[in-house]
Amino acid sequence: MTFEEARRKAKYGHTDYVAIPSGEGETFERISVSAIKRAMLAAGTKGKFTVISASTAVLYCHSWRVGVNLIRNARHLGIPA
């Protein structure tokens, strides 16, 4: 999935998407605990990973610490496991 597709699906599909960095660029997946973990591991402890916000399609760059908080609070934030 390309960036533009993920941004459009986030905006009109009302779901967050996570950008997972890889050697060939980025892959975009619906937000879930496993997708956040893969994005965190791919970015590393000093890197950042991107989340495309639902309904507004705003990009948020999160650090490792915020990723840990997202996973810890997933049940309360409505993030599927």
Sequence and secondary structure as in RCSB ss.txt:
>XXXX:A:sequence
MTFEEARRKAKYGHTDYVAIPSGEGETFERISVSAIKRAMLAAGTKGKFTVISASTAVLYCHSWRVGVNLIRNAR
HLGIPA
>XXXX:A:secstr
  HHHHHHHHHHH   EEEEEETTEEEEEE  HHHHHHHHHHH SSS EEEE TTT  EEEE HHHHHHHHHTHH
HHT   
